[in-house]
């Protein structure tokens, strides 16, 4: 098993897909990394040489923010939004959708309007929404 950025990369998958197991690296990003290092995307992880694995590891650690470092920065950004009290920060605090999604039909459980059977949990017309 190849270990990059603290994550065990699966052996029997193409390297392009296997790199996506690392938090912060998606398919486009893994394609760019492999193109930069001139490694074939269709190569299985177990078929990589030690040289290629080391070059992959170095490239990812130097140029990309992944795993713990990235999670920490995202958490700090959300904390900053909450502290300044902006709209997005308030939505994060309440656990509601942040990016403008509708809440009338979705996120019912967060709002406390769980419908298990037909008609149950529905608010009456006289009740204020």
C-alpha positions in Angstrom: 0.0 0.0 0.0 1.2 3.5 -0.9 0.9 6.1 1.8 0.6 9.7 0.8 -0.3 12.6 3.1 -1.2 10.1 5.9 -3.7 8.2 3.7 -3.4 4.7 2.4 -4.0 4.8 -1.3 -5.8 1.7 -2.7 -3.6 -0.6 -4.8 -6.0 -2.0 -7.3 -7.4 1.3 -8.6 -6.1 3.6 -11.3 -3.8 6.2 -9.8 -6.0 9.1 -11.1 -8.9 7.7 -9.0 -6.7 6.6 -6.1 -5.4 10.1 -5.5 -9.0 11.3 -4.9 -9.0 9.4 -1.6 -6.9 12.2 -0.2 -9.1 15.0 1.2 -8.6 18.1 -1.0 -7.7 16.3 -4.2 -10.4 15.7 -6.7 -10.3 14.2 -10.2 -9.3 17.4 -12.0 -6.5 18.1 -9.5 -5.2 14.5 -9.6 -5.1 14.8 -13.4 -3.0 18.0 -13.2 -0.6 16.4 -10.7 -0.1 13.3 -12.9 0.3 15.4 -16.1 2.9 17.6 -14.3 4.9 14.5 -13.3 4.3 12.7 -16.6 2.7 9.6 -15.0 0.1 7.7 -17.0 -3.4 8.2 -15.5 -4.4 4.6 -16.3 -1.5 3.0 -14.3 -2.6 1.0 -11.3 -1.2 2.2 -8.0 0.6 -1.1 -7.3 2.5 -0.7 -10.7 4.1 2.6 -9.7 7.8 2.6 -9.1 9.3 3.9 -5.9 10.6 6.9 -7.8 7.2 7.8 -9.0 5.6 7.4 -5.6 8.2 9.7 -4.0 7.8 12.3 -6.7 4.0 12.1 -6.2 4.4 12.5 -2.4 6.8 15.5 -2.8 4.5 17.2 -5.3 1.4 16.9 -3.1 3.1 17.9 0.1 4.8 21.0 -1.4 2.2 22.4 -3.7 -1.2 21.4 -2.3 -2.9 22.0 1.0 -4.5 18.6 1.9 -6.0 16.6 4.8 -5.5 18.1 8.3 -4.1 21.4 7.1 -7.0 22.0 4.7 -9.7 20.9 7.2 -8.2 23.3 9.8 -8.2 26.2 7.4 -11.9 25.5 6.4 -12.8 25.3 10.1 -11.0 28.6 10.8 -12.9 30.3 7.9 -16.3 29.1 9.3 -15.3 30.2 12.8 -14.4 33.7 11.5 -17.8 34.0 9.7 -19.5 33.1 13.0 -17.5 35.6 15.0 -18.2 38.5 12.8 -21.9 37.6 12.8 -22.4 37.8 9.0 -25.4 36.1 7.3 -23.4 33.0 6.3 -22.0 32.7 9.9 -25.5 32.8 11.4 -26.7 30.1 8.9 -23.7 27.9 10.0 -24.6 28.4 13.7 -28.2 27.4 13.1 -27.3 24.5 10.9 -29.3 25.7 8.0 -28.2 25.9 4.3 -25.6 28.5 3.7 -25.6 28.9 0.0 -29.1 30.0 -0.8 -30.9 26.6 -1.1 -34.6 26.6 -0.3 -35.8 25.5 3.1 -39.5 25.1 2.5 -39.2 21.6 1.2 -35.7 20.6 2.2 -33.9 20.7 5.5 -37.1 19.8 7.3 -35.4 17.9 10.1 -33.3 20.9 11.0 -36.4 23.1 11.2 -38.2 20.6 13.4 -40.8 19.7 10.9 -40.3 16.0 10.5 -43.0 14.2 8.4 -43.1 10.5 9.1 -46.6 9.8 7.8 -49.0 11.7 5.7 -50.2 14.8 7.5 -48.2 14.4 10.6 -45.8 17.2 11.5 -47.6 19.6 9.3 -48.2 23.0 10.7 -51.8 24.2 10.8 -52.7 27.3 8.7 -53.5 29.4 11.8 -50.0 28.7 13.3 -47.3 31.3 12.4 -44.5 29.9 10.3 
